[in-house]
Structure formats: structure tokens, C-alpha cells
Amino acid sequence: MAQAITARLAPTKGTVSTNPRLKLGYYSQHAVDSLPTTRDCSALSHFMQLFDVPEMTARASLGRIGLQGKTASHTTVPNLSGGQKVRLALAIVMYERPNLL
């Protein structure tokens, strides 16, 4: 079903229609694989670069999902735990405030 809603696959029967104003947020099982692997990029700096937002906005978004303080700003993305990487990927999807996740 999710594949049809996101238009990644065509439905085998029927049609899929969505409101043109729908903001769809898609968290794939490979979302963590798309995070940076360089040793000089923290979760905070990656988020700030990705959305071109000030530090306070990025910290607020990451903090809401559980990446706070020095973990967000001083730990490089490759050194985050698996759960912390999932939180970062989820914060990226949720930042644009989708109607459907």
C-alpha cells in the first residue's frame, strides 16, 4: 500500500489518488544508509546544511526527537549509535511537517 501511495509502484487494481496539497513524508528502511559517512559531519551540522536553517532551529528539531546537546553537535554521524542514526533520519523526514508519514 505504501509503495502505491508514494508512486514507487503502480497499483495492480484500481487507482490511487491524493490531494494535490498532500505533503508525504516517507521513511524507508534504507533511510539511515543515506546519511553522511564523512568523519567531519555531526548530526547538527548535517541538519543545518540540509535545510539551511540556523542552529537554534536545528537543535530544536533534533531535540524533539531525542538528539540533544553534545550528542547532536560533537558526535560525528558515523559514530552515532544505530538508534541515534534512526532518530536523525526521522527528524529529517519530519522537519517538513508531512501530513502523512
Contact map, one row per residue, 1 for C-alpha under 8 A:
11111000000000000000000000000000000000000000000000000000000000000000000000000000000000000000000000000
11111100000000000000000000000000000000000000000000000000000000000000000000000000000000000000000000000
11111111110000000000000000000000000000000000000000000000000000000000000000000000000000000000000000000
11111111111000010000000000000000000000000000000000000000000000000000000000000000000000000000000000000
11111111000000010100000000000000000000000000000000000000000000000000000000000000000000000000000000000
01111111100000000000000101000000000000000000000000000000000000000000000000000000000000000000000000000
00111111110000000000000000000000000000000000000000000000000000000000000000000000000000000000000000000
00111111110000000000000000000000000000000000000000000000000000000000000000000000000000000000000000000
00110111111000000000000000000000000000000000000000000000000000000000000000000000000000000000000000000
00110011111100000000000000000000000000000000000000000000000000000000000000000000000000000000000000000
00010000111111110000000000000000000000000000000000000000000000000000000000000000000000000000000000000
00000000011111000000000000000000000000000000000000000000000000000000000000000000000000000000000000000
00000000001111100000000000000000000000000000000000000000000000000000000000000000000000000000000000000
00000000001111110000000000000000000000000000000000000000000000000000000000000000000000000000000000000
00000000001011111000000000000000000000000000000000000000000000000000000000000000000000000000000000000
00011000001001111100000000000000000000000000000000000000000000000000000000000000000000000000000000000
00000000000000111110000000000000000000000000000000000000000000000000000000000000000000000000000000000
00001000000000011111010000000000000000000000000000000000000000000000000000000000000000000000000000000
00000000000000001111110000000000000000000000000000000000000000000000000000000000000000000000000000000
00000000000000000111110000000000000000000000000000000000000000000000000000000000000000000000000000000
00000000000000000011111000000000000000000000000000000000000000000000000000000000000000000000000000000
00000000000000000111111100000000000000000000000000000000000000000000000000000000000000000000000001110
00000000000000000000111110000000000000000000000000000000000000000000000000000000000000000000000011110
00000100000000000000011111000000000000000000000000000000000000000000000000000000000000000000000001111
00000000000000000000001111100000000000000000000000000000000000000000000000000000000000000000110111111
00000100000000000000000111110000000000000000000000000000000000000000000000000000000000000000100000001
00000000000000000000000011111010000000000000000000000000000000000000000000000000000000001100100000001
00000000000000000000000001111110000000000000000000000000000000000000000000000000000000000000000000000
00000000000000000000000000111111000000000000000000000000000000000000000000000000000000000000000000000
00000000000000000000000000011111110000000000000000000000000000000000000000000000000000000000000000000
00000000000000000000000000111111111000000000000000000000000000000000000000000000000001001000000000000
00000000000000000000000000001111111000000000000000000000000000000000000000000000000011001000000000000
00000000000000000000000000000111111000000000000000000000000000000000000000000000000000000000000000000
00000000000000000000000000000111111100000000000000000000000000000000000000000000000000000000000000000
00000000000000000000000000000011111110000000000000000000000000000000000000001000000010001000000000000
00000000000000000000000000000000011111001000010000000000000000000000000000001100000000000000000000000
00000000000000000000000000000000001111100000000000000000000000000000000000001100000000000000000000000
00000000000000000000000000000000000111111000000000000000000000000000000000011100000000000000000000000
00000000000000000000000000000000000011111000000000000000000000000000000000011100000000000000000000000
00000000000000000000000000000000000001111100000000000000000000000000000000010000000000000000000000000
00000000000000000000000000000000000101111110110000000000000000000000000000011000000000000000000000000
00000000000000000000000000000000000000011111110000000000000000000000000111111000000000000000000000000
00000000000000000000000000000000000000001111111000000000000000000000000110111000000000010000000000000
00000000000000000000000000000000000000000111111100000010011001000000000110000000000000000000000000000
00000000000000000000000000000000000000001111111110000000000000000000000010000000000000000000000000000
00000000000000000000000000000000000100001111111111000000000000000000000000000000000000000000000000000
00000000000000000000000000000000000000000011111111111000010000000000000000000000000000000001000000000
00000000000000000000000000000000000000000001111111111110010000000000000000000000000000000000000000000
00000000000000000000000000000000000000000000111111111000000000000000000000000000000000000000000000000
00000000000000000000000000000000000000000000011111110000000000000000000000000000000000000000000000000
00000000000000000000000000000000000000000000001111111000000000000000000000000000000000000000000000000
00000000000000000000000000000000000000000000001111111100000000000000000000000000000000000000000000000
00000000000000000000000000000000000000000000001110111110110000000000000000000000000000000000000000000
00000000000000000000000000000000000000000000000100011111110000000000000000000000000000000000000000000
00000000000000000000000000000000000000000001000100001111111000000000000000000000000000000000000000000
00000000000000000000000000000000000000000000000000000111111100000000000000000000000000000000000000000
00000000000000000000000000000000000000000000000000001111111110000000000000000000000000000000000000000
00000000000000000000000000000000000000000001001100001111111111000000000000000000000000000000000000000
00000000000000000000000000000000000000000001000000000011111111100001000100000000000000000000000000000
00000000000000000000000000000000000000000000000000000001111111110000000000000000000000000000000000000
00000000000000000000000000000000000000000000000000000000111111111000000000000000000000000010001000000
00000000000000000000000000000000000000000001000000000000011111111111000100000000000000110010000000000
00000000000000000000000000000000000000000000000000000000001111111111000000000000000000000000000000000
00000000000000000000000000000000000000000000000000000000000111111110000000000000000000000000000000000
00000000000000000000000000000000000000000000000000000000000011111110000000000000000000110110000000000
00000000000000000000000000000000000000000000000000000000000001111111000000000000000000100000000000000
00000000000000000000000000000000000000000000000000000000000001111111101100000000000100110000000000000
00000000000000000000000000000000000000000000000000000000001001100111111100000000000000000000000000000
00000000000000000000000000000000000000000000000000000000000000000011111110000000000000000000000000000
00000000000000000000000000000000000000000000000000000000000000000001111111100000000000000000000000000
00000000000000000000000000000000000000000000000000000000000000000011111111100000000000000000000000000
00000000000000000000000000000000000000000111000000000000001001000011111111100000000000000000000000000
00000000000000000000000000000000000000000111100000000000000000000000111111110000000000000000000000000
00000000000000000000000000000000000000000100000000000000000000000000011111110000000000000000000000000
00000000000000000000000000000000000000000110000000000000000000000000011111111011000000000000000000000
00000000000000000000000000000000000001111110000000000000000000000000000011111111000000000000000000000
00000000000000000000000000000000001111101110000000000000000000000000000000111111000010000000000000000
00000000000000000000000000000000000111100000000000000000000000000000000000011111000000000000000000000
00000000000000000000000000000000000000000000000000000000000000000000000000111111100000000000000000000
00000000000000000000000000000000000000000000000000000000000000000000000000111111111110000000000000000
00000000000000000000000000000000000000000000000000000000000000000000000000000011111110000000000000000
00000000000000000000000000000000000000000000000000000000000000000000000000000001111111000000000000000
00000000000000000000000000000000000000000000000000000000000000000000000000000001111111100000000000000
00000000000000000000000000000000000000000000000000000000000000000010000000000001111111110000000000000
00000000000000000000000000000001001000000000000000000000000000000000000000001001111111111000000000000
00000000000000000000000000000011000000000000000000000000000000000000000000000000011111111100000000000
00000000000000000000000000000000000000000000000000000000000001001110000000000000001111111110000000000
00000000000000000000000000000000000000000010000000000000000001001010000000000000000111111111000000000
00000000000000000000000000100011001000000000000000000000000000000000000000000000000011111111100000000
00000000000000000000000000100000000000000000000000000000000000001000000000000000000001111111110000000
00000000000000000000000000000000000000000000000000000000000011001000000000000000000000111111111000000
00000000000000000000000000000000000000000000001000000000000000000000000000000000000000011111111100000
00000000000000000000000011100000000000000000000000000000000000000000000000000000000000001111111111000
00000000000000000000000010000000000000000000000000000000000000000000000000000000000000000111111111000
00000000000000000000000000000000000000000000000000000000000010000000000000000000000000000011111110000
00000000000000000000000010000000000000000000000000000000000000000000000000000000000000000001111111000
00000000000000000000001010000000000000000000000000000000000000000000000000000000000000000000111111100
00000000000000000000011110000000000000000000000000000000000000000000000000000000000000000000110111111
00000000000000000000011110000000000000000000000000000000000000000000000000000000000000000000000011111
00000000000000000000011110000000000000000000000000000000000000000000000000000000000000000000000001111
00000000000000000000000111100000000000000000000000000000000000000000000000000000000000000000000001111
